Structure formats: C-alpha cells, structure tokens
Amino acid sequence: MVLGVLGLILAAQAPDTSRRVVPPDSYADSATAHLVREARAARERNERLVTAYTATVKQRIGVGIRALSRDRMLYRQELVARIGWKRDTPSTLEFVGAREGIPIALRGDRVPEGLRGQARDLVINPAEDYLRLVGGDDDEGFVYPLRVGGEADYRFALGDTTTITLPTGKRIRLVALHVTPRRSEWRLMAGTLWYDLDTYGLVQIVFRPARPFEFRRDIDPEDRDDVPGFVNPIGEVKFVTLEYGLYETRWWLPRFTAIDATGSMGAWLNVPVRMERVYEYDTVEGGTPPDPTSTFVPAGRIRRQEAVDSLLDPAERRRIADSISTIVQECIAEATTRTAGADRGTVRSEIRSCRRGARDTNLVVIVPRDSAALLQSPELGAPILAMGDLISEDELLGLKDAIGKLPSPQWAPRVDLPHGTSALLQHARYNRIEALSLGLSGKLDLGPAALQGTARIGLADQVPNAELSLQRPTTNGRLALTGYRRLAAANLDARPFGPVNSALGLLAQRDDGEYYRTLGVELVAQNTNSGWWSGRVFFQRERPASVETDASLPHLFSDTRLFRPNIVADSADQIGASLTFRGNRSLSHTVTLGGELTVEGATGDFDIGRGSATARLIVTPPGPLAWGVTLSAGTSTGEVIPVQSLYYLGGAGTLRGYAGGVMSGSAYWRGRGEVGNSFPAVRLIGFTDVGWAGDRNDFWQGRPLLGAGVGASFLDGLVRFDLARGLRSPKGWRFEVYFDGVL
C-alpha cells in the first residue's frame, strides 16, 4: 500500500538532462557559478574518503485518509536497524525492531513482510550526497540540480549566509543556494540547498516539486488509455527535507530526512503520506582514498550490485565471497553463544538465519529467527497513532522558515479542457429539483494559481448553473475566490449532491436534500496540511427552488410514487462569514477523541448568527466489542431565521430511520451510540439515534425523535450499510448507505 501511494507521487520516466550546453542565465553571478562548481567537485573528494561507519537508523511511515468526521490511519510502519557499513568490503544491517499495522482492517501489529528487501534502502553510501528518493545518476526520483547538465533544468542563485558554532568551539560558515526550475514539471525541484563553505559539503536541502503530479498529465499515454477519463489521481509533495550532521569535525553525513505528501482524487479522497528517517552514528572512520582499480560497489550505492557483477574478475569475486563468509561465520558464532543451552532446533534456526542474510554480494541482512521479538523492541519508541505523530512539531517548527521561503511554482499557462463522455459523467447527479444534471469543467493552470470553471444544467428545471474559481495554493493551505450560480442545500449533513443520494433518488425515489438557489461570490480559505480549520466569506442572493420532477424507477410502476415537497426558502440577499475547526486525537490504540466547531454570521435582509459543536468518542478495547458516541448541538441568534438557515435533522448523517428534513428549527441537539465487534475490517453494529430540532426557546423541552437499527461497517467505518427504524411518528424502516461512519 505504501509503495503504491509513494509510487504515484514519485515514479515516472526521467527527462533527458545529459545536455552539456550551459544556458547563459543559469547563474545569478560568478559567485553562484563558483559555488556550484565546488559543490560538484566535493562529491568527488570529500565523503568518498569515509571507509566505514556504524549507525542506528529509525524509519517511520504513515498513510492516512482524511474524512469529514474523523481521520483514519490506513497503514503505519516503524523500523529500527543497526548498520555496519564498509566501503571496500560487504556491509551488514541487523534489524532490531520492526512493526506495521493496518488499523482500518486489522487489530494489533505484525512484523512487516519483506524486511530483507527493504534493507537496501536504509543503508547509505557516504560518497552519495543525496538519498535515493531525491534522484541521482541513474535517473531515479527527482531530477537532482547539481548533476552534470543540471543547468538545462534549473537556475541558481546565492542566498543568505550564516555561521553556526559547534560544542567544540569550531565555527562553520553556511551559504544558501536557491534552485529554481526552468519548467513546470513535477520531477523538477524548487528549493534551497545549504553548503559548508569550508568543505562545500551539503548540510541541508529543503524542496518541493515544481508542481503536483497529475495522473492524466504525467503518466505514459499507454497507461492513461486504460483508465476512465474522469479518474485523475493527483500526488502533491508538500516538502522533502534532508539534513546532514558533521561527524569527527570532518564528515557531513545524512542525519534526518522527511517527506510530507498527499494523494487525492477529486474532493472525496484525500490520502496524506508521511515518512521520516533518522540516522544516529556511533563511529565514522576514513581518510583513505578508494582503490581506483576496484570494481566493488559498496552497499547503499544508487546502482544495484547485480548490474556490475559481470565486471568483476574471478579474483575479485573470491575476495568478496571470502569477506561475506567471514561475516557469516561471525554471525554464526554470535548466534551459537546467544542460544547456548537451547534445543538443537533453535540453534539450527539461528544459524540458518545468518546464512539467509548473506544472499547479497555487498550487504548482509540479519533478521532474528524469532522475528516476533522485533515487535517488542523498546527502540521502536512510541507507536504511531495518527498522522500527526509523524514529523514532530519541533521538526516542523525548525523547517517552517525554510519551507515558507521555497520558490513559488513557475508561471506556465496550460489549458485542460473536458473530452469524452466520461468528462460529462464526472459531474452527473440526480435530485428532485434538477432530475439528471450534467456538467463539464475546464481548467487554466497558470502554475502559481489556477482558474477553474464548471457549468451544468438539469434536464427538469433547465436552469443553468456555473462556477468560476481562481485558486491559489499556499504553504499550508489553499485560497479560492469563486463566483457562482448554484443549487445549494440547507442540510449538507445529508450529502444531497453525493453519489448515494443521487442513486437513491433515481432508483428508490428518495431524496434527502433540502434545496434553494444561490447567486454570489465567495472567498474560501482552507488548511490543507492538517485540515483543522477552514473559513468562508461570501455575498449571495438566495431564492427558493421547487420540485420539478417525479421521474424515478418506482414512479415508472406507480403514478402515486412522488418525491416529497422541498422547503420554501426565503428570498434574501446576505453577506456573511463562517469558520470551522476540526480535530481528531488518538489518546491510545483504543481511545480516539474528535470533534468540530462551526460559527457563522450573516447580515442583509436577515441578521443571523449560528454556532454548533460536535464531539465524538470511539473506544476499541482489547475485548470483543467496540463502541462509539457522538453528541452534537447548535443554536442561532436573530429575530427571524430564514428557512434555508435553519438546522435540519433526518437521514444517515443526523437521524437514521427518518427522511431528510424530518425536523427543523433554529436550534437542535442530537446524539448517537453504536456498539459492534472490535474487528475493524468488518463490523456488525447495533445503534440508536436521538435528536430534536425546533425553536431555540424549547431547547430543553422539545420532544425528540428516536431511531434504532443494525448495520454493517467495512474498513473501520469508511463504508456503512444500516437498516434503521424510526421509533416515533413518523415511524418506518429505512435502508441507509453512506461513508465515514462512527464505527
């Protein structure tokens, strides 16, 4: 799963950077050109003198999914290994801790599969001044700016200089090299590299791609044709950072690397991906240049050892084989000592583990025979419970200035127009106002900003609707200025424009939306990093919308099957603003808290204010049962509240067992409780809902509606099927299908 998401974000064919003609605008001045020359030369002399090091590496990976009610962890992995690296002979890597979890499907942790295959990526060769994911001489990953011929892809300019003082009293001068991509290509980097002016060793690099990766724009044409036109996954790397530490006052070696990325597909799927890796060095040795006649490729090199096996003469192969044999014998001796007194089968298993780890010609990987012990290693530290546990707040604060100064994307206008019937179906929806509504969208991508437009019309009401939005991404968020004519909904909790409500409207003559029409302009700001806040300022004209169709599958068989009436919205011209805060916190593997707070106000034909709060508690103890509770309440101010600004209850989002809009008023409260089995992949659930909406003066005296039922949950509530019954008039049964349930 992790490899698939990272592959979407990082994998593609490399452009040709082998050109040697240096464009005249490559360097801001001669001092910049001098720094680039020296930094390139440093790759050929400095850390190539390192002959050996020992270190502990810790890697943490998390993949999540962001939803309206609560964020979920899709996958998490933590590894700890000890590295014994040697430049001229085979190296060793021993796993001392490893665990992974798939919280939406499985309980508890397990030992990751394929540890030996992951070992190569954990070992670094000090002669390489970048990690494998950043790119290099084999055209993997991003296009590295300081590769030979990099001027064809980048422009360079010197930035600030600073001085740091080590505990030994030594002062180190650092200089920033700003790198700007020439083209809006997702594999080109926009960022800053910091160099030590004494050795020209790389100290830190912080960058992000020139633009996000778009499937339909960047994938090979052959692969694109196999996927429907409306499917366009986007991978956005928010930042990548690599930091180096100075060891023995001489060697700059990688210390910390982190990636913060997001995969998305439309507005309904948002998958954050984070990875961090930390190296702690115990010893570093060096000073001897490599043997120029040796063809041995040390562990951690970008190139794979298998690619150069044919270059080794028989004597060299024997030397490598002897080195590996020595390491294996040392491993066997240690295993024999460790298992002294154990049964013969245990000893044999330990010895086999040593031999299995010697399959590589340049890296011996050691995995304990009792791999389950890796789960309990104290070196793993605190478990990953949420995406916020990856890349700590202190680390983010340290990177804040560097990330904030990253260059903006290049101005590179590009028009993306709809094509094919799939583009028409991408925005299709069905409701009792429009019947079938079809839309088309287009985009003018400018680089730092984008202009996106959507036009649609319903077959029943034949009222054209359109939106034109100017969008600008920021370091941690997004701004969008939009002019619009929309069919809006007063009860967004019912998700009336989603695929489920559209399908039920067409196939079952059941539409939970309460609709009205709007014409206006809005400015929306969102935090896209954590999603914890969003805000909106708007001016709009609001008008009623009437039911225009009864067409549905049930209506074909019975003329008496009709859609229920729509609300009669008040005509109003309003200017206002709203602000929403959301948060989720996993207190442990078994307890998760979450909630949201929304405040809004508007003036014009009506002076109103509204505020609502929701809290959720989910408990999944070690026993057989899990349970969850949701409590929510809201009220409003103003002498008269327009119909479209009332609170509405009913439907899967608020009160199961009842139709959308079954209760409404200037205030509301509701609660729901659920209990089910603790296995997250598939849960059978019993639930009850209670809720009231009405005049705010009756907040404590109102008679609530009650609903109860049973359901099935898949993937920790991402997909829900419920059979619910309203227990108070209007009584009845309802089958609910929705996403993002409590359990």
Beta strands, then each sheet from edge to edge (+ up, - down):
strand 1: 50-65
strand 2: 72-86
strand 3: 91-101
strand 4: 154-165
strand 5: 171-181
strand 6: 189-196
strand 7: 202-209
strand 8: 213-214
strand 9: 234-247
strand 10: 251-265
strand 11: 269-286
strand 12: 363-366
strand 13: 414-416
strand 14: 429-431
strand 15: 435-445
strand 16: 450-458
strand 17: 464-473
strand 18: 477-489
strand 19: 515-527
strand 20: 533-544
strand 21: 572-586
strand 22: 591-604
strand 23: 608-619
strand 24: 625-637
strand 25: 647-649
strand 26: 663-665
strand 27: 667-677
strand 28: 682-694
strand 29: 705-714
strand 30: 719-726
strand 31: 732-739
sheet 1: 4+ 5- 6+ 7- 9+ 10- 11+ 1- 2+ 3- 12-
sheet 2: 4+ 5- 6+ 7- 9+ 8-
sheet 3: 13+ 15- 14+
sheet 4: 13+ 15- 16+ 17- 18+ 19- 20+ 21- 22+ 23- 24+ 27- 28+ 29- 30+ 31-
sheet 5: 25+ 26-
end
